[in-house]
Amino acid sequence: MACSSIYGQSTVEEKVPSEQLFISVQSSSFLFFLKKKRGGGEMTRRYWNINLEEMMEAGVHFGHGTRKWNPKMAPYISAKRKGIHITNLTRTARFLSEACDLVFDAASRGKQFLIVGTKNKAADSVAWAAIKARCHYVNKKWLGGMLTNWSTTETRLHKFRDLRMEQKTGRLNRLPKRDAAMLKRQLSRLQTYLGGIKYMTGLPDIVIIVDQHEEYTALRECITLGIPTICLIDTNCDPDLADISIPANDDAISSIRLILNKLVFAICEGRSSYIRNP
């Protein structure tokens, strides 16, 4: 067993059989992450300092009202209090730990991530997390077909990059005022909706979704394309839709930030490993 400390947090590594480690992963989409050692059939399992008390303080355990729930979430609910469901934090910690293991492994192989969360409570946290972990992100509005109609998205991105270059070089200011104003409005709109993916050159390898209901269109596009997904699910969600579903409060800013912080830390560690061992 080995310990390491990066970014002020520590992880503990333990060798365990891969079939035991990922027994609860719901889809085979993540198989490309699983890396067995030659001859040993073992995989590195890490601990990510996921603390139940910390999650309680962040309100991760608070679900929706008992009238607004999905029966499929029953295995992830531990109690009812004052008309709301309480999420089982032990299960949350388990799935969050698995998600951290998987994003670490993906990042250590140079995989690309997209983080999606467009509702007001999640937007700032999504942008912060993505920038910190050098991921792509969408935090304003999901444009239908952003992934499934990638050729159109790519055309928009090329236009966006061209307009940004024209603005930087001052060419826009040399145009007639009417034309310049029109192009600046277009640039502003593209910045709003595509600013978080301006460096994306192809489909992401894995998508992290903050709110299943709010980002249902994005989730369906990922399912259509076979892109692996990690999704925060509240008590009104369907846990079967994502490859890894993390039961958690997807309305509280503190809860969203805590979950994203753990995933971001794992991605950063994975990227560091990729840089050291390209």
RODO-2510 file (C-alpha; in nm, 4 decimals, decimal comma):
residues 278
     n   res          X          Y          Z
     1     m     0,0000     0,0000     0,0000
     2     a     0,1322     0,3445    -0,0905
     3     c     0,0322     0,6981     0,0036
     4     s     0,0780     1,0216    -0,1875
     5     s    -0,0205     1,3831    -0,1254
     6     i    -0,1056     1,6272    -0,4042
     7     y    -0,2854     1,9659    -0,3895
     8     g    -0,3165     1,9355    -0,0131
     9     q    -0,5160     1,6113    -0,0246
    10     s    -0,3966     1,2571     0,0119
    11     t    -0,4837     0,9380    -0,1661
    12     v    -0,4189     0,5811    -0,0656
    13     e    -0,3523     0,3202    -0,3293
    14     e    -0,4481    -0,0426    -0,2903
    15     k    -0,4265    -0,3312    -0,5345
    16     v    -0,7563    -0,5135    -0,5748
    17     p    -0,8983    -0,7441    -0,8420
    18     s    -1,0658    -0,5342    -1,1118
    19     e    -1,3838    -0,7423    -1,1111
    20     q    -1,4380    -0,6524    -0,7433
    21     l    -1,3578    -0,2843    -0,7832
    22     f    -1,6085    -0,1920    -1,0517
    23     i    -1,8888    -0,4320    -0,9724
    24     s    -2,1453    -0,1498    -0,9443
    25     v    -2,0639     0,0298    -1,2699
    26     q    -2,3869     0,0154    -1,4679
    27     s    -2,2568     0,0025    -1,8254
    28     s    -1,9755    -0,1506    -2,0244
    29     s    -1,9030     0,1918    -2,1778
    30     f    -1,6265     0,2417    -1,9234
    31     l    -1,4297    -0,0668    -2,0216
    32     f    -1,1713     0,1427    -2,2053
    33     f    -1,0703     0,2941    -1,8712
    34     l    -0,9889    -0,0365    -1,7078
    35     k    -0,6191    -0,1075    -1,7275
    36     k    -0,4977    -0,4412    -1,5948
    37     k    -0,1386    -0,5108    -1,5157
    38     r     0,0143    -0,7801    -1,7293
    39     g    -0,0145    -1,1196    -1,5695
    40     g    -0,1569    -0,9826    -1,2430
    41     g    -0,5126    -0,8915    -1,3434
    42     e    -0,5098    -0,6215    -1,0750
    43     m    -0,6036    -0,2562    -1,0754
    44     t    -0,5100     0,0363    -0,8537
    45     r    -0,7857     0,1460    -0,6180
    46     r    -0,7556     0,4876    -0,4569
    47     y    -0,9223     0,6600    -0,1645
    48     w    -1,0248     1,0199    -0,2183
    49     n    -1,0878     1,1543     0,1337
    50     i    -1,4638     1,1378     0,0871
    51     n    -1,5947     1,2288     0,4307
    52     l    -1,9575     1,1637     0,5298
    53     e    -1,9585     1,4509     0,7787
    54     e    -1,8309     1,6888     0,5119
    55     m    -2,1085     1,5751     0,2781
    56     m    -2,3710     1,6285     0,5478
    57     e    -2,2452     1,9825     0,6103
    58     a    -2,2755     2,0509     0,2362
    59     g    -2,6331     1,9201     0,2317
    60     v    -2,5539     1,6411    -0,0127
    61     h    -2,8073     1,4148     0,1611
    62     f    -3,1143     1,6358     0,1098
    63     g    -3,3420     1,5070    -0,1656
    64     h    -3,6687     1,6309    -0,3124
    65     g    -4,0120     1,6151    -0,1549
    66     t    -4,1553     1,2676    -0,1091
    67     r    -4,4202     1,3435    -0,3715
    68     k    -4,1546     1,4220    -0,6309
    69     w    -3,9434     1,1126    -0,6527
    70     n    -3,8536     0,8330    -0,8893
    71     p    -3,9198     0,4848    -0,7452
    72     k    -3,5960     0,3672    -0,9084
    73     m    -3,4144     0,5824    -0,6518
    74     a    -3,5450     0,3723    -0,3611
    75     p    -3,2120     0,1849    -0,3122
    76     y    -3,0347     0,5203    -0,2694
    77     i    -3,2767     0,6662    -0,0124
    78     s    -3,2238     0,6006     0,3582
    79     a    -3,5107     0,7901     0,5238
    80     k    -3,7909     1,0460     0,5040
    81     r    -3,7794     1,3625     0,7127
    82     k    -4,0298     1,6473     0,7171
    83     g    -4,1680     1,5518     0,3789
    84     i    -3,8362     1,5091     0,1962
    85     h    -3,6268     1,2072     0,1107
    86     i    -3,2805     1,1657     0,2621
    87     t    -3,0108     1,0187     0,0402
    88     n    -2,7956     0,7359     0,1726
    89     l    -2,4544     0,9046     0,1930
    90     t    -2,2726     0,5731     0,2241
    91     r    -2,3874     0,4853    -0,1261
    92     t    -2,3088     0,8368    -0,2459
    93     a    -1,9531     0,7992    -0,1164
    94     r    -1,9196     0,4616    -0,2861
    95     f    -2,0287     0,5831    -0,6291
    96     l    -1,8341     0,9080    -0,5987
    97     s    -1,5218     0,7087    -0,5154
    98     e    -1,5739     0,4893    -0,8223
    99     a    -1,6264     0,7972    -1,0377
   100     c    -1,3025     0,9484    -0,9051
   101     d    -1,1146     0,6263    -0,9830
   102     l    -1,2486     0,6269    -1,3367
   103     v    -1,1812     0,9928    -1,4169
   104     f    -0,8316     0,9558    -1,2713
   105     d    -0,7668     0,6604    -1,4999
   106     a    -0,9138     0,8455    -1,7986
   107     a    -0,7124     1,1617    -1,7306
   108     s    -0,3937     0,9576    -1,6880
   109     r    -0,4474     0,8390    -2,0469
   110     g    -0,5000     1,1880    -2,1859
   111     k    -0,8777     1,1578    -2,2290
   112     q    -1,0897     1,4715    -2,2764
   113     f    -1,3772     1,5710    -2,0458
   114     l    -1,6874     1,7842    -2,0892
   115     i    -1,8709     1,9173    -1,7810
   116     v    -2,2344     2,0210    -1,8305
   117     g    -2,4461     2,2241    -1,5881
   118     t    -2,6564     2,5119    -1,7169
   119     k    -2,8896     2,6042    -1,4310
   120     n    -2,8029     2,9196    -1,2384
   121     k    -2,7020     2,7395    -0,9185
   122     a    -2,4537     2,5201    -1,1043
   123     a    -2,3168     2,7535    -1,3731
   124     d    -2,0375     2,9190    -1,1743
   125     s    -1,9262     2,5944    -1,0092
   126     v    -1,9152     2,4182    -1,3463
   127     a    -1,7002     2,6915    -1,5021
   128     w    -1,4658     2,6969    -1,2009
   129     a    -1,4270     2,3181    -1,1978
   130     a    -1,3697     2,2917    -1,5724
   131     i    -1,1101     2,5687    -1,5825
   132     k    -0,9241     2,4232    -1,2838
   133     a    -0,9112     2,0757    -1,4392
   134     r    -0,8577     2,2018    -1,7962
   135     c    -1,1846     2,0493    -1,9161
   136     h    -1,4399     2,1722    -2,1681
   137     y    -1,7704     2,2930    -2,0277
   138     v    -2,1211     2,4150    -2,1083
   139     n    -2,2812     2,6289    -1,8368
   140     k    -2,5253     2,8625    -2,0132
   141     k    -2,7486     2,6709    -2,2522
   142     w    -2,7225     2,3335    -2,4185
   143     l    -2,7790     2,3808    -2,7902
   144     g    -2,9659     2,0818    -2,9296
   145     g    -2,7393     1,8662    -3,1451
   146     m    -2,4213     2,0057    -2,9918
   147     l    -2,2742     1,6547    -2,9941
   148     t    -2,4978     1,4507    -3,2246
   149     n    -2,4669     1,7155    -3,4964
   150     w    -2,0984     1,7737    -3,4363
   151     s    -2,0256     1,8948    -3,7910
   152     t    -2,2543     2,1960    -3,7358
   153     t    -2,1017     2,2639    -3,3944
   154     e    -1,7556     2,2445    -3,5475
   155     t    -1,8555     2,4993    -3,8139
   156     r    -1,9793     2,7351    -3,5411
   157     l    -1,6554     2,6900    -3,3489
   158     h    -1,4507     2,7785    -3,6573
   159     k    -1,6625     3,0917    -3,7020
   160     f    -1,6175     3,1749    -3,3340
   161     r    -1,2396     3,1402    -3,3554
   162     d    -1,2269     3,3535    -3,6705
   163     l    -1,4293     3,6319    -3,5077
   164     r    -1,2125     3,6212    -3,1947
   165     m    -0,9020     3,6544    -3,4096
   166     e    -1,0524     3,9463    -3,6013
   167     q    -1,1355     4,1177    -3,2740
   168     k    -0,7851     4,0630    -3,1344
   169     t    -0,6196     4,1986    -3,4481
   170     g    -0,8507     4,5014    -3,4528
   171     r    -1,0001     4,4146    -3,7890
   172     l    -1,3567     4,4433    -3,6585
   173     n    -1,2971     4,8068    -3,5642
   174     r    -1,1932     4,8866    -3,9198
   175     l    -1,5238     4,7668    -4,0638
   176     p    -1,8267     4,9937    -4,1179
   177     k    -2,0033     5,0531    -3,7862
   178     r    -2,3131     4,8582    -3,8860
   179     d    -2,1159     4,5514    -3,9983
   180     a    -1,8891     4,5684    -3,6945
   181     a    -2,1859     4,5891    -3,4563
   182     m    -2,3506     4,2877    -3,6197
   183     l    -2,0343     4,0766    -3,5973
   184     k    -1,9736     4,1820    -3,2369
   185     r    -2,3256     4,0716    -3,1421
   186     q    -2,2617     3,7411    -3,3152
   187     l    -1,9309     3,7038    -3,1314
   188     s    -2,0978     3,7798    -2,7984
   189     r    -2,3635     3,5146    -2,8607
   190     l    -2,1047     3,2548    -2,9617
   191     q    -1,8986     3,3388    -2,6524
   192     t    -2,2029     3,2842    -2,4314
   193     y    -2,2952     2,9433    -2,5688
   194     l    -1,9666     2,8057    -2,7038
   195     g    -1,7069     2,9837    -2,4908
   196     g    -1,6544     2,6779    -2,2715
   197     i    -1,5846     2,4468    -2,5665
   198     k    -1,3866     2,6856    -2,7872
   199     y    -1,0805     2,4593    -2,7732
   200     m    -1,2717     2,1350    -2,8302
   201     t    -1,1628     1,9703    -3,1555
   202     g    -1,3716     1,6530    -3,1354
   203     l    -1,6269     1,4659    -2,9293
   204     p    -1,5370     1,4318    -2,5588
   205     d    -1,4313     1,0970    -2,4155
   206     i    -1,6435     1,1379    -2,1028
   207     v    -1,9200     1,3790    -1,9988
   208     i    -1,9952     1,4862    -1,6404
   209     i    -2,3543     1,6082    -1,5964
   210     v    -2,4679     1,8049    -1,2915
   211     d    -2,8483     1,7830    -1,3195
   212     q    -3,0093     1,4938    -1,5051
   213     h    -3,3470     1,6634    -1,5526
   214     e    -3,2046     1,9986    -1,6599
   215     e    -2,9505     1,8416    -1,8965
   216     y    -3,1672     1,5583    -2,0286
   217     t    -3,1028     1,6557    -2,3918
   218     a    -2,7268     1,6430    -2,3370
   219     l    -2,7594     1,3062    -2,1632
   220     r    -2,9648     1,1610    -2,4494
   221     e    -2,7060     1,2790    -2,7013
   222     c    -2,4327     1,1049    -2,5032
   223     i    -2,6381     0,7855    -2,4903
   224     t    -2,6982     0,8036    -2,8665
   225     l    -2,3268     0,8452    -2,9365
   226     g    -2,2125     0,5958    -2,6729
   227     i    -2,0173     0,8594    -2,4799
   228     p    -1,9672     0,7514    -2,1144
   229     t    -2,1438     0,9722    -1,8598
   230     i    -2,1132     1,0501    -1,4895
   231     c    -2,4270     1,2152    -1,3559
   232     l    -2,5370     1,3732    -1,0289
   233     i    -2,8836     1,2357    -0,9577
   234     d    -3,1334     1,3674    -0,7066
   235     t    -3,4241     1,1629    -0,5714
   236     n    -3,6428     1,2554    -0,8716
   237     c    -3,3993     1,1145    -1,1308
   238     d    -3,3533     0,7852    -1,3151
   239     p    -3,0299     0,6165    -1,1997
   240     d    -3,0273     0,3819    -1,4992
   241     l    -2,9632     0,6482    -1,7634
   242     a    -2,6019     0,7355    -1,6797
   243     d    -2,3024     0,5017    -1,6732
   244     i    -2,2201     0,6115    -1,3189
   245     s    -2,4914     0,7858    -1,1183
   246     i    -2,3878     0,9718    -0,8031
   247     p    -2,6904     1,0174    -0,5722
   248     a    -2,6650     1,3712    -0,4355
   249     n    -2,8463     1,6995    -0,3896
   250     d    -2,8252     1,8677    -0,7302
   251     d    -2,9916     2,1915    -0,6155
   252     a    -2,7615     2,3154    -0,3374
   253     i    -2,4528     2,5043    -0,4547
   254     s    -2,2459     2,3583    -0,1694
   255     s    -2,3409     2,0036    -0,2683
   256     i    -2,2645     2,0573    -0,6371
   257     r    -1,9334     2,2213    -0,5528
   258     l    -1,8259     1,9394    -0,3205
   259     i    -1,8961     1,6661    -0,5770
   260     l    -1,7251     1,8592    -0,8563
   261     n    -1,4287     1,9366    -0,6316
   262     k    -1,3666     1,5653    -0,5701
   263     l    -1,3924     1,4838    -0,9402
   264     v    -1,1698     1,7770    -1,0359
   265     f    -0,9047     1,6706    -0,7861
   266     a    -0,9055     1,3192    -0,9338
   267     i    -0,8786     1,4577    -1,2882
   268     c    -0,5889     1,6856    -1,1885
   269     e    -0,4044     1,3943    -1,0313
   270     g    -0,4632     1,1864    -1,3419
   271     r    -0,3344     1,4634    -1,5675
   272     s    -0,0229     1,4948    -1,3504
   273     s     0,0339     1,1217    -1,3916
   274     y    -0,0098     1,1566    -1,7693
   275     i     0,2472     1,4387    -1,7819
   276     r     0,4978     1,2369    -1,5775
   277     n     0,4411     0,9176    -1,7773
   278     p     0,3266     1,0165    -2,1285
***
